[in-house]
Amino acid sequence: LLAQVALGLIGGVGFGFLGWLVIKFFLSQQASSVFTQEDFVGQVGTIILPANDKKIGEVQCTIKGAVRTIDAKSEAPEFLHIGRSVKVIRIEGNVAIVAKV
């Protein structure tokens, strides 16, 4: 009986440790969801709502492994159509200032 209890205890601790290793591995593979607007600066993204230097549109970028969007205006007085690749130059308030790439 004592041997059975000892084997059960060792088995339980062993499986618990293996479970902990698996959980730790999966958590390390997750992308961080913490980001700031400044993380957009320097990123290349795609216009998803048309914009120019006066009209606010929207740009979509991949930040830390996740697709994010931010309001955007063109740095130059040119119209940026949906699907256009742009680079985020800076952030003014809550708006990304973008330029064609």
C-alpha positions in Angstrom: 0.0 0.0 0.0 2.8 2.4 0.9 4.5 1.7 -2.5 1.2 2.5 -4.3 0.8 5.8 -2.5 4.4 6.7 -3.3 4.0 5.8 -7.0 0.8 7.8 -7.1 2.4 10.8 -5.5 5.4 10.7 -7.8 3.1 10.3 -10.8 0.9 13.2 -9.8 3.9 15.5 -9.3 5.4 14.4 -12.6 2.2 15.0 -14.6 1.7 18.3 -12.8 5.2 19.4 -13.8 4.7 18.3 -17.4 1.4 20.3 -17.5 3.2 23.4 -16.1 5.8 23.1 -18.9 3.1 22.8 -21.6 1.3 25.9 -20.2 4.5 27.8 -19.9 5.4 27.0 -23.5 2.0 28.2 -24.9 2.1 31.4 -22.9 5.6 32.2 -24.3 4.2 31.9 -27.8 1.5 34.5 -27.4 1.9 37.9 -28.9 1.9 40.8 -26.4 -1.3 42.8 -26.6 0.2 45.8 -24.9 1.1 48.5 -27.3 1.1 52.3 -27.6 0.4 54.6 -30.4 4.1 55.3 -30.7 4.5 51.7 -31.7 3.0 52.6 -35.1 5.8 55.1 -35.9 8.1 53.6 -38.6 5.6 50.8 -39.4 4.4 50.2 -43.0 0.7 49.6 -43.2 -2.3 49.7 -45.6 -4.9 52.4 -46.0 -8.3 50.9 -45.1 -10.3 54.2 -45.2 -9.2 56.9 -47.7 -7.3 59.9 -46.4 -5.5 63.1 -47.4 -3.9 66.0 -45.5 -7.3 67.4 -44.5 -9.5 64.3 -44.3 -8.9 61.6 -41.6 -8.9 58.0 -42.8 -7.6 54.9 -41.3 -4.4 52.8 -41.6 -3.9 49.1 -40.6 -0.5 47.9 -39.4 0.8 44.8 -37.7 2.1 45.7 -34.2 3.7 43.0 -32.1 2.1 40.2 -34.1 -1.5 41.6 -34.0 -3.3 43.7 -36.7 -4.1 47.1 -35.4 -5.8 50.2 -36.9 -5.3 53.9 -36.2 -6.8 57.1 -37.6 -4.5 58.6 -40.3 -3.9 61.7 -42.4 -1.5 62.1 -45.3 1.7 64.1 -44.7 1.4 65.6 -48.3 -1.7 67.1 -49.9 -2.4 63.9 -51.8 -5.3 61.5 -51.7 -4.5 58.0 -50.3 -6.8 55.4 -51.7 -7.8 52.1 -50.0 -5.1 49.5 -50.4 -2.2 52.0 -50.7 0.9 51.1 -48.7 2.1 53.9 -46.4 4.6 54.4 -43.7 3.7 56.0 -40.3 5.9 59.1 -39.9 4.7 60.4 -36.6 1.7 60.7 -34.3 -0.1 64.0 -33.8 -2.7 63.7 -31.1 -4.4 60.5 -31.8 -3.8 60.6 -35.6 -1.0 58.9 -37.5 0.7 61.1 -40.1 1.6 58.8 -43.0 3.5 59.0 -46.3 3.4 56.8 -49.5 6.1 54.1 -49.7 
